[in-house]
Amino acid sequence: MSQEERDARLGLTGLTGAEREARIRQLREEIDRTKAEAKAALLAMRAARGNVPPRPEA
């Protein structure tokens, strides 16, 4: 995938430097939020089955 294709896919084309940084920050926040939700769901499923990991991951 070329740089141009990646930028288009992420909605980064035609943005100024500041707009681009803000969009990247927004994408990272969405990824972090989704990751935290998935991790919480996985831990809840494990706890419901009695299969809790020996130590919590940070």
CHARMM internal coordinates of N, CA and C (Angstrom, degrees):
IC EDIT
DIST 1 N 1 CA 1.4516
DIST 1 CA 1 C 1.5272
ANGL 1 N 1 CA 1 C 107.45
DIST 1 C 2 N 1.3127
ANGL 1 CA 1 C 2 N 115.91
DIHE 1 N 1 CA 1 C 2 N 130.37
DIST 2 N 2 CA 1.4568
ANGL 1 C 2 N 2 CA 120.27
DIHE 1 CA 1 C 2 N 2 CA -179.13
DIST 2 CA 2 C 1.5276
ANGL 2 N 2 CA 2 C 110.47
DIHE 1 C 2 N 2 CA 2 C -78.31
DIST 2 C 3 N 1.3057
ANGL 2 CA 2 C 3 N 115.02
DIHE 2 N 2 CA 2 C 3 N 164.45
DIST 3 N 3 CA 1.4697
ANGL 2 C 3 N 3 CA 121.46
DIHE 2 CA 2 C 3 N 3 CA 177.83
DIST 3 CA 3 C 1.5280
ANGL 3 N 3 CA 3 C 110.02
DIHE 2 C 3 N 3 CA 3 C -57.89
DIST 3 C 4 N 1.3228
ANGL 3 CA 3 C 4 N 117.07
DIHE 3 N 3 CA 3 C 4 N -42.06
DIST 4 N 4 CA 1.4607
ANGL 3 C 4 N 4 CA 121.21
DIHE 3 CA 3 C 4 N 4 CA -179.11
DIST 4 CA 4 C 1.5240
ANGL 4 N 4 CA 4 C 111.17
DIHE 3 C 4 N 4 CA 4 C -64.37
DIST 4 C 5 N 1.3379
ANGL 4 CA 4 C 5 N 116.09
DIHE 4 N 4 CA 4 C 5 N -42.18
DIST 5 N 5 CA 1.4672
ANGL 4 C 5 N 5 CA 119.99
DIHE 4 CA 4 C 5 N 5 CA 178.82
DIST 5 CA 5 C 1.5273
ANGL 5 N 5 CA 5 C 111.21
DIHE 4 C 5 N 5 CA 5 C -64.26
DIST 5 C 6 N 1.3174
ANGL 5 CA 5 C 6 N 115.74
DIHE 5 N 5 CA 5 C 6 N -42.11
DIST 6 N 6 CA 1.4668
ANGL 5 C 6 N 6 CA 119.94
DIHE 5 CA 5 C 6 N 6 CA 179.46
DIST 6 CA 6 C 1.5289
ANGL 6 N 6 CA 6 C 110.89
DIHE 5 C 6 N 6 CA 6 C -63.85
DIST 6 C 7 N 1.3262
ANGL 6 CA 6 C 7 N 115.97
DIHE 6 N 6 CA 6 C 7 N -46.24
DIST 7 N 7 CA 1.4613
ANGL 6 C 7 N 7 CA 120.06
DIHE 6 CA 6 C 7 N 7 CA 179.42
DIST 7 CA 7 C 1.5239
ANGL 7 N 7 CA 7 C 111.19
DIHE 6 C 7 N 7 CA 7 C -60.01
DIST 7 C 8 N 1.3362
ANGL 7 CA 7 C 8 N 116.55
DIHE 7 N 7 CA 7 C 8 N -42.31
DIST 8 N 8 CA 1.4634
ANGL 7 C 8 N 8 CA 120.39
DIHE 7 CA 7 C 8 N 8 CA 179.21
DIST 8 CA 8 C 1.5270
ANGL 8 N 8 CA 8 C 110.25
DIHE 7 C 8 N 8 CA 8 C -63.29
DIST 8 C 9 N 1.3053
ANGL 8 CA 8 C 9 N 116.63
DIHE 8 N 8 CA 8 C 9 N -42.92
DIST 9 N 9 CA 1.4643
ANGL 8 C 9 N 9 CA 121.06
DIHE 8 CA 8 C 9 N 9 CA -179.01
DIST 9 CA 9 C 1.5243
ANGL 9 N 9 CA 9 C 111.56
DIHE 8 C 9 N 9 CA 9 C -62.92
DIST 9 C 10 N 1.3229
ANGL 9 CA 9 C 10 N 116.26
DIHE 9 N 9 CA 9 C 10 N -35.22
DIST 10 N 10 CA 1.4648
ANGL 9 C 10 N 10 CA 120.87
DIHE 9 CA 9 C 10 N 10 CA -178.46
DIST 10 CA 10 C 1.5300
ANGL 10 N 10 CA 10 C 113.12
DIHE 9 C 10 N 10 CA 10 C -89.85
DIST 10 C 11 N 1.3178
ANGL 10 CA 10 C 11 N 117.12
DIHE 10 N 10 CA 10 C 11 N -0.13
DIST 11 N 11 CA 1.4601
ANGL 10 C 11 N 11 CA 120.42
DIHE 10 CA 10 C 11 N 11 CA 179.31
DIST 11 CA 11 C 1.5141
ANGL 11 N 11 CA 11 C 113.09
DIHE 10 C 11 N 11 CA 11 C 75.02
DIST 11 C 12 N 1.3197
ANGL 11 CA 11 C 12 N 117.07
DIHE 11 N 11 CA 11 C 12 N 33.24
DIST 12 N 12 CA 1.4609
ANGL 11 C 12 N 12 CA 121.28
DIHE 11 CA 11 C 12 N 12 CA -176.52
DIST 12 CA 12 C 1.5215
ANGL 12 N 12 CA 12 C 113.94
DIHE 11 C 12 N 12 CA 12 C -103.04
DIST 12 C 13 N 1.3281
ANGL 12 CA 12 C 13 N 117.64
DIHE 12 N 12 CA 12 C 13 N -6.28
DIST 13 N 13 CA 1.4587
ANGL 12 C 13 N 13 CA 119.51
DIHE 12 CA 12 C 13 N 13 CA -176.76
DIST 13 CA 13 C 1.5184
ANGL 13 N 13 CA 13 C 110.61
DIHE 12 C 13 N 13 CA 13 C -72.67
DIST 13 C 14 N 1.3095
ANGL 13 CA 13 C 14 N 115.30
DIHE 13 N 13 CA 13 C 14 N 140.32
DIST 14 N 14 CA 1.4562
ANGL 13 C 14 N 14 CA 121.66
DIHE 13 CA 13 C 14 N 14 CA 176.70
DIST 14 CA 14 C 1.5176
ANGL 14 N 14 CA 14 C 115.13
DIHE 13 C 14 N 14 CA 14 C 77.21
DIST 14 C 15 N 1.3315
ANGL 14 CA 14 C 15 N 117.52
DIHE 14 N 14 CA 14 C 15 N 11.11
DIST 15 N 15 CA 1.4538
ANGL 14 C 15 N 15 CA 120.17
DIHE 14 CA 14 C 15 N 15 CA -179.24
DIST 15 CA 15 C 1.5215
ANGL 15 N 15 CA 15 C 110.58
DIHE 14 C 15 N 15 CA 15 C -96.69
DIST 15 C 16 N 1.3294
ANGL 15 CA 15 C 16 N 115.53
DIHE 15 N 15 CA 15 C 16 N 150.44
DIST 16 N 16 CA 1.4650
ANGL 15 C 16 N 16 CA 119.76
DIHE 15 CA 15 C 16 N 16 CA 173.26
DIST 16 CA 16 C 1.5186
ANGL 16 N 16 CA 16 C 108.13
DIHE 15 C 16 N 16 CA 16 C -74.41
DIST 16 C 17 N 1.3014
ANGL 16 CA 16 C 17 N 117.18
DIHE 16 N 16 CA 16 C 17 N 171.56
DIST 17 N 17 CA 1.4622
ANGL 16 C 17 N 17 CA 121.28
DIHE 16 CA 16 C 17 N 17 CA 179.48
DIST 17 CA 17 C 1.5218
ANGL 17 N 17 CA 17 C 112.43
DIHE 16 C 17 N 17 CA 17 C -56.17
DIST 17 C 18 N 1.3301
ANGL 17 CA 17 C 18 N 116.65
DIHE 17 N 17 CA 17 C 18 N -46.41
DIST 18 N 18 CA 1.4661
ANGL 17 C 18 N 18 CA 120.71
DIHE 17 CA 17 C 18 N 18 CA -179.28
DIST 18 CA 18 C 1.5281
ANGL 18 N 18 CA 18 C 111.09
DIHE 17 C 18 N 18 CA 18 C -66.91
DIST 18 C 19 N 1.3306
ANGL 18 CA 18 C 19 N 116.63
DIHE 18 N 18 CA 18 C 19 N -40.68
DIST 19 N 19 CA 1.4655
ANGL 18 C 19 N 19 CA 120.42
DIHE 18 CA 18 C 19 N 19 CA 178.55
DIST 19 CA 19 C 1.5258
ANGL 19 N 19 CA 19 C 110.85
DIHE 18 C 19 N 19 CA 19 C -64.81
DIST 19 C 20 N 1.3156
ANGL 19 CA 19 C 20 N 115.06
DIHE 19 N 19 CA 19 C 20 N -39.16
DIST 20 N 20 CA 1.4647
ANGL 19 C 20 N 20 CA 120.96
DIHE 19 CA 19 C 20 N 20 CA 179.59
DIST 20 CA 20 C 1.5358
ANGL 20 N 20 CA 20 C 110.21
DIHE 19 C 20 N 20 CA 20 C -63.29
DIST 20 C 21 N 1.3354
ANGL 20 CA 20 C 21 N 116.49
DIHE 20 N 20 CA 20 C 21 N -45.95
DIST 21 N 21 CA 1.4659
ANGL 20 C 21 N 21 CA 120.86
DIHE 20 CA 20 C 21 N 21 CA 178.79
DIST 21 CA 21 C 1.5220
ANGL 21 N 21 CA 21 C 110.59
DIHE 20 C 21 N 21 CA 21 C -62.19
DIST 21 C 22 N 1.3310
ANGL 21 CA 21 C 22 N 117.28
DIHE 21 N 21 CA 21 C 22 N -41.04
DIST 22 N 22 CA 1.4687
ANGL 21 C 22 N 22 CA 120.85
DIHE 21 CA 21 C 22 N 22 CA 179.05
DIST 22 CA 22 C 1.5273
ANGL 22 N 22 CA 22 C 110.69
DIHE 21 C 22 N 22 CA 22 C -64.22
DIST 22 C 23 N 1.3311
ANGL 22 CA 22 C 23 N 117.14
DIHE 22 N 22 CA 22 C 23 N -40.95
DIST 23 N 23 CA 1.4693
ANGL 22 C 23 N 23 CA 121.25
DIHE 22 CA 22 C 23 N 23 CA 179.46
DIST 23 CA 23 C 1.5303
ANGL 23 N 23 CA 23 C 110.49
DIHE 22 C 23 N 23 CA 23 C -65.65
DIST 23 C 24 N 1.3179
ANGL 23 CA 23 C 24 N 116.92
DIHE 23 N 23 CA 23 C 24 N -42.50
DIST 24 N 24 CA 1.4663
ANGL 23 C 24 N 24 CA 120.63
DIHE 23 CA 23 C 24 N 24 CA 178.48
DIST 24 CA 24 C 1.5265
ANGL 24 N 24 CA 24 C 110.03
DIHE 23 C 24 N 24 CA 24 C -63.64
DIST 24 C 25 N 1.3200
ANGL 24 CA 24 C 25 N 116.80
DIHE 24 N 24 CA 24 C 25 N -41.68
DIST 25 N 25 CA 1.4743
ANGL 24 C 25 N 25 CA 121.00
DIHE 24 CA 24 C 25 N 25 CA 177.50
DIST 25 CA 25 C 1.5282
ANGL 25 N 25 CA 25 C 110.31
DIHE 24 C 25 N 25 CA 25 C -61.23
DIST 25 C 26 N 1.3285
ANGL 25 CA 25 C 26 N 117.20
DIHE 25 N 25 CA 25 C 26 N -42.39
DIST 26 N 26 CA 1.4570
ANGL 25 C 26 N 26 CA 121.74
DIHE 25 CA 25 C 26 N 26 CA 178.61
DIST 26 CA 26 C 1.5359
ANGL 26 N 26 CA 26 C 110.69
DIHE 25 C 26 N 26 CA 26 C -62.83
DIST 26 C 27 N 1.3215
ANGL 26 CA 26 C 27 N 116.66
DIHE 26 N 26 CA 26 C 27 N -44.18
DIST 27 N 27 CA 1.4656
ANGL 26 C 27 N 27 CA 120.54
DIHE 26 CA 26 C 27 N 27 CA 179.20
DIST 27 CA 27 C 1.5311
ANGL 27 N 27 CA 27 C 110.77
DIHE 26 C 27 N 27 CA 27 C -62.13
DIST 27 C 28 N 1.3205
ANGL 27 CA 27 C 28 N 116.89
DIHE 27 N 27 CA 27 C 28 N -42.50
DIST 28 N 28 CA 1.4702
ANGL 27 C 28 N 28 CA 120.44
DIHE 27 CA 27 C 28 N 28 CA 178.94
DIST 28 CA 28 C 1.5241
ANGL 28 N 28 CA 28 C 111.31
DIHE 27 C 28 N 28 CA 28 C -63.61
DIST 28 C 29 N 1.3310
ANGL 28 CA 28 C 29 N 116.87
DIHE 28 N 28 CA 28 C 29 N -40.78
DIST 29 N 29 CA 1.4686
ANGL 28 C 29 N 29 CA 120.15
DIHE 28 CA 28 C 29 N 29 CA 178.13
DIST 29 CA 29 C 1.5231
ANGL 29 N 29 CA 29 C 110.98
DIHE 28 C 29 N 29 CA 29 C -63.14
DIST 29 C 30 N 1.3286
ANGL 29 CA 29 C 30 N 116.87
DIHE 29 N 29 CA 29 C 30 N -41.16
DIST 30 N 30 CA 1.4716
ANGL 29 C 30 N 30 CA 120.76
DIHE 29 CA 29 C 30 N 30 CA 177.49
DIST 30 CA 30 C 1.5278
ANGL 30 N 30 CA 30 C 110.76
DIHE 29 C 30 N 30 CA 30 C -63.01
DIST 30 C 31 N 1.3197
ANGL 30 CA 30 C 31 N 116.64
DIHE 30 N 30 CA 30 C 31 N -41.66
DIST 31 N 31 CA 1.4662
ANGL 30 C 31 N 31 CA 120.85
DIHE 30 CA 30 C 31 N 31 CA 178.67
DIST 31 CA 31 C 1.5238
ANGL 31 N 31 CA 31 C 110.06
DIHE 30 C 31 N 31 CA 31 C -64.33
DIST 31 C 32 N 1.3269
ANGL 31 CA 31 C 32 N 117.14
DIHE 31 N 31 CA 31 C 32 N -45.69
DIST 32 N 32 CA 1.4669
ANGL 31 C 32 N 32 CA 120.71
DIHE 31 CA 31 C 32 N 32 CA 179.62
DIST 32 CA 32 C 1.5253
ANGL 32 N 32 CA 32 C 111.40
DIHE 31 C 32 N 32 CA 32 C -61.39
DIST 32 C 33 N 1.3301
ANGL 32 CA 32 C 33 N 116.78
DIHE 32 N 32 CA 32 C 33 N -41.19
DIST 33 N 33 CA 1.4672
ANGL 32 C 33 N 33 CA 121.35
DIHE 32 CA 32 C 33 N 33 CA 179.67
DIST 33 CA 33 C 1.5338
ANGL 33 N 33 CA 33 C 110.49
DIHE 32 C 33 N 33 CA 33 C -65.34
DIST 33 C 34 N 1.3226
ANGL 33 CA 33 C 34 N 116.53
DIHE 33 N 33 CA 33 C 34 N -45.31
DIST 34 N 34 CA 1.4662
ANGL 33 C 34 N 34 CA 120.82
DIHE 33 CA 33 C 34 N 34 CA 178.73
DIST 34 CA 34 C 1.5186
ANGL 34 N 34 CA 34 C 110.72
DIHE 33 C 34 N 34 CA 34 C -63.16
DIST 34 C 35 N 1.3177
ANGL 34 CA 34 C 35 N 116.25
DIHE 34 N 34 CA 34 C 35 N -41.66
DIST 35 N 35 CA 1.4633
ANGL 34 C 35 N 35 CA 121.06
DIHE 34 CA 34 C 35 N 35 CA 179.27
DIST 35 CA 35 C 1.5232
ANGL 35 N 35 CA 35 C 110.87
DIHE 34 C 35 N 35 CA 35 C -62.36
DIST 35 C 36 N 1.3199
ANGL 35 CA 35 C 36 N 117.63
DIHE 35 N 35 CA 35 C 36 N -44.17
DIST 36 N 36 CA 1.4638
ANGL 35 C 36 N 36 CA 121.35
DIHE 35 CA 35 C 36 N 36 CA 179.55
DIST 36 CA 36 C 1.5312
ANGL 36 N 36 CA 36 C 111.11
DIHE 35 C 36 N 36 CA 36 C -64.30
DIST 36 C 37 N 1.3280
ANGL 36 CA 36 C 37 N 116.82
DIHE 36 N 36 CA 36 C 37 N -40.71
DIST 37 N 37 CA 1.4658
ANGL 36 C 37 N 37 CA 120.34
DIHE 36 CA 36 C 37 N 37 CA 178.16
DIST 37 CA 37 C 1.5232
ANGL 37 N 37 CA 37 C 111.12
DIHE 36 C 37 N 37 CA 37 C -63.87
DIST 37 C 38 N 1.3301
ANGL 37 CA 37 C 38 N 116.86
DIHE 37 N 37 CA 37 C 38 N -42.57
DIST 38 N 38 CA 1.4614
ANGL 37 C 38 N 38 CA 120.65
DIHE 37 CA 37 C 38 N 38 CA 179.94
DIST 38 CA 38 C 1.5240
ANGL 38 N 38 CA 38 C 111.07
DIHE 37 C 38 N 38 CA 38 C -65.95
DIST 38 C 39 N 1.3158
ANGL 38 CA 38 C 39 N 116.42
DIHE 38 N 38 CA 38 C 39 N -40.68
DIST 39 N 39 CA 1.4621
ANGL 38 C 39 N 39 CA 120.48
DIHE 38 CA 38 C 39 N 39 CA 179.70
DIST 39 CA 39 C 1.5265
ANGL 39 N 39 CA 39 C 110.60
DIHE 38 C 39 N 39 CA 39 C -65.33
DIST 39 C 40 N 1.3333
ANGL 39 CA 39 C 40 N 117.26
DIHE 39 N 39 CA 39 C 40 N -42.13
DIST 40 N 40 CA 1.4658
ANGL 39 C 40 N 40 CA 121.03
DIHE 39 CA 39 C 40 N 40 CA 178.53
DIST 40 CA 40 C 1.5305
ANGL 40 N 40 CA 40 C 110.39
DIHE 39 C 40 N 40 CA 40 C -63.46
DIST 40 C 41 N 1.3224
ANGL 40 CA 40 C 41 N 116.80
DIHE 40 N 40 CA 40 C 41 N -41.00
DIST 41 N 41 CA 1.4636
ANGL 40 C 41 N 41 CA 120.40
DIHE 40 CA 40 C 41 N 41 CA 179.18
DIST 41 CA 41 C 1.5276
ANGL 41 N 41 CA 41 C 110.51
DIHE 40 C 41 N 41 CA 41 C -64.81
DIST 41 C 42 N 1.3172
ANGL 41 CA 41 C 42 N 116.99
DIHE 41 N 41 CA 41 C 42 N -41.85
DIST 42 N 42 CA 1.4566
ANGL 41 C 42 N 42 CA 120.87
DIHE 41 CA 41 C 42 N 42 CA 178.98
DIST 42 CA 42 C 1.5208
ANGL 42 N 42 CA 42 C 111.15
DIHE 41 C 42 N 42 CA 42 C -63.55
DIST 42 C 43 N 1.3228
ANGL 42 CA 42 C 43 N 116.68
DIHE 42 N 42 CA 42 C 43 N -44.62
DIST 43 N 43 CA 1.4686
ANGL 42 C 43 N 43 CA 120.04
DIHE 42 CA 42 C 43 N 43 CA 178.79
DIST 43 CA 43 C 1.5242
ANGL 43 N 43 CA 43 C 111.13
DIHE 42 C 43 N 43 CA 43 C -64.16
DIST 43 C 44 N 1.3231
ANGL 43 CA 43 C 44 N 117.10
DIHE 43 N 43 CA 43 C 44 N -37.58
DIST 44 N 44 CA 1.4660
ANGL 43 C 44 N 44 CA 120.67
DIHE 43 CA 43 C 44 N 44 CA 178.15
DIST 44 CA 44 C 1.5283
ANGL 44 N 44 CA 44 C 110.48
DIHE 43 C 44 N 44 CA 44 C -65.25
DIST 44 C 45 N 1.3313
ANGL 44 CA 44 C 45 N 117.32
DIHE 44 N 44 CA 44 C 45 N -41.47
DIST 45 N 45 CA 1.4667
ANGL 44 C 45 N 45 CA 120.28
DIHE 44 CA 44 C 45 N 45 CA 178.12
DIST 45 CA 45 C 1.5239
ANGL 45 N 45 CA 45 C 110.65
DIHE 44 C 45 N 45 CA 45 C -64.49
DIST 45 C 46 N 1.3220
ANGL 45 CA 45 C 46 N 116.30
DIHE 45 N 45 CA 45 C 46 N -41.82
DIST 46 N 46 CA 1.4658
ANGL 45 C 46 N 46 CA 119.65
DIHE 45 CA 45 C 46 N 46 CA 178.95
DIST 46 CA 46 C 1.5222
ANGL 46 N 46 CA 46 C 110.74
DIHE 45 C 46 N 46 CA 46 C -64.31
DIST 46 C 47 N 1.3250
ANGL 46 CA 46 C 47 N 116.45
DIHE 46 N 46 CA 46 C 47 N -42.29
DIST 47 N 47 CA 1.4635
ANGL 46 C 47 N 47 CA 120.54
DIHE 46 CA 46 C 47 N 47 CA 179.82
DIST 47 CA 47 C 1.5254
ANGL 47 N 47 CA 47 C 110.47
DIHE 46 C 47 N 47 CA 47 C -63.98
DIST 47 C 48 N 1.3195
ANGL 47 CA 47 C 48 N 117.14
DIHE 47 N 47 CA 47 C 48 N -38.93
DIST 48 N 48 CA 1.4642
ANGL 47 C 48 N 48 CA 120.84
DIHE 47 CA 47 C 48 N 48 CA 179.97
DIST 48 CA 48 C 1.5268
ANGL 48 N 48 CA 48 C 111.02
DIHE 47 C 48 N 48 CA 48 C -65.04
DIST 48 C 49 N 1.3276
ANGL 48 CA 48 C 49 N 116.48
DIHE 48 N 48 CA 48 C 49 N -30.86
DIST 49 N 49 CA 1.4631
ANGL 48 C 49 N 49 CA 120.45
DIHE 48 CA 48 C 49 N 49 CA 178.21
DIST 49 CA 49 C 1.5254
ANGL 49 N 49 CA 49 C 112.07
DIHE 48 C 49 N 49 CA 49 C -88.34
DIST 49 C 50 N 1.3274
ANGL 49 CA 49 C 50 N 116.91
DIHE 49 N 49 CA 49 C 50 N -5.28
DIST 50 N 50 CA 1.4500
ANGL 49 C 50 N 50 CA 120.93
DIHE 49 CA 49 C 50 N 50 CA -177.06
DIST 50 CA 50 C 1.5155
ANGL 50 N 50 CA 50 C 112.40
DIHE 49 C 50 N 50 CA 50 C 78.79
DIST 50 C 51 N 1.3073
ANGL 50 CA 50 C 51 N 116.09
DIHE 50 N 50 CA 50 C 51 N 18.03
DIST 51 N 51 CA 1.4660
ANGL 50 C 51 N 51 CA 121.85
DIHE 50 CA 50 C 51 N 51 CA -178.32
DIST 51 CA 51 C 1.5156
ANGL 51 N 51 CA 51 C 108.63
DIHE 50 C 51 N 51 CA 51 C -110.69
DIST 51 C 52 N 1.3300
ANGL 51 CA 51 C 52 N 116.28
DIHE 51 N 51 CA 51 C 52 N 72.36
DIST 52 N 52 CA 1.4554
ANGL 51 C 52 N 52 CA 121.37
DIHE 51 CA 51 C 52 N 52 CA -177.77
DIST 52 CA 52 C 1.5157
ANGL 52 N 52 CA 52 C 108.67
DIHE 51 C 52 N 52 CA 52 C -92.23
DIST 52 C 53 N 1.3230
ANGL 52 CA 52 C 53 N 118.26
DIHE 52 N 52 CA 52 C 53 N 135.12
DIST 53 N 53 CA 1.4706
ANGL 52 C 53 N 53 CA 119.80
DIHE 52 CA 52 C 53 N 53 CA 178.44
DIST 53 CA 53 C 1.5253
ANGL 53 N 53 CA 53 C 110.04
DIHE 52 C 53 N 53 CA 53 C -62.37
DIST 53 C 54 N 1.3358
ANGL 53 CA 53 C 54 N 117.74
DIHE 53 N 53 CA 53 C 54 N 150.39
DIST 54 N 54 CA 1.4532
ANGL 53 C 54 N 54 CA 120.87
DIHE 53 CA 53 C 54 N 54 CA -175.92
DIST 54 CA 54 C 1.5182
ANGL 54 N 54 CA 54 C 114.32
DIHE 53 C 54 N 54 CA 54 C -63.91
DIST 54 C 55 N 1.3247
ANGL 54 CA 54 C 55 N 117.87
DIHE 54 N 54 CA 54 C 55 N -28.28
DIST 55 N 55 CA 1.4707
ANGL 54 C 55 N 55 CA 120.86
DIHE 54 CA 54 C 55 N 55 CA 178.64
DIST 55 CA 55 C 1.5208
ANGL 55 N 55 CA 55 C 108.82
DIHE 54 C 55 N 55 CA 55 C -142.69
DIST 55 C 56 N 1.3127
ANGL 55 CA 55 C 56 N 116.89
DIHE 55 N 55 CA 55 C 56 N 139.73
DIST 56 N 56 CA 1.4765
ANGL 55 C 56 N 56 CA 119.00
DIHE 55 CA 55 C 56 N 56 CA 178.85
DIST 56 CA 56 C 1.5144
ANGL 56 N 56 CA 56 C 110.76
DIHE 55 C 56 N 56 CA 56 C -70.65
DIST 56 C 57 N 1.3289
ANGL 56 CA 56 C 57 N 115.22
DIHE 56 N 56 CA 56 C 57 N 142.54
DIST 57 N 57 CA 1.4569
ANGL 56 C 57 N 57 CA 120.87
DIHE 56 CA 56 C 57 N 57 CA 176.75
DIST 57 CA 57 C 1.5076
ANGL 57 N 57 CA 57 C 109.13
DIHE 56 C 57 N 57 CA 57 C -90.16
DIST 57 C 58 N 1.3130
ANGL 57 CA 57 C 58 N 115.75
DIHE 57 N 57 CA 57 C 58 N 146.01
DIST 58 N 58 CA 1.4770
ANGL 57 C 58 N 58 CA 119.89
DIHE 57 CA 57 C 58 N 58 CA -179.71
DIST 58 CA 58 C 1.4958
ANGL 58 N 58 CA 58 C 111.23
DIHE 57 C 58 N 58 CA 58 C -84.58
END
COOR INIT
IC SEED 1 N 1 CA 1 C
IC BUILD
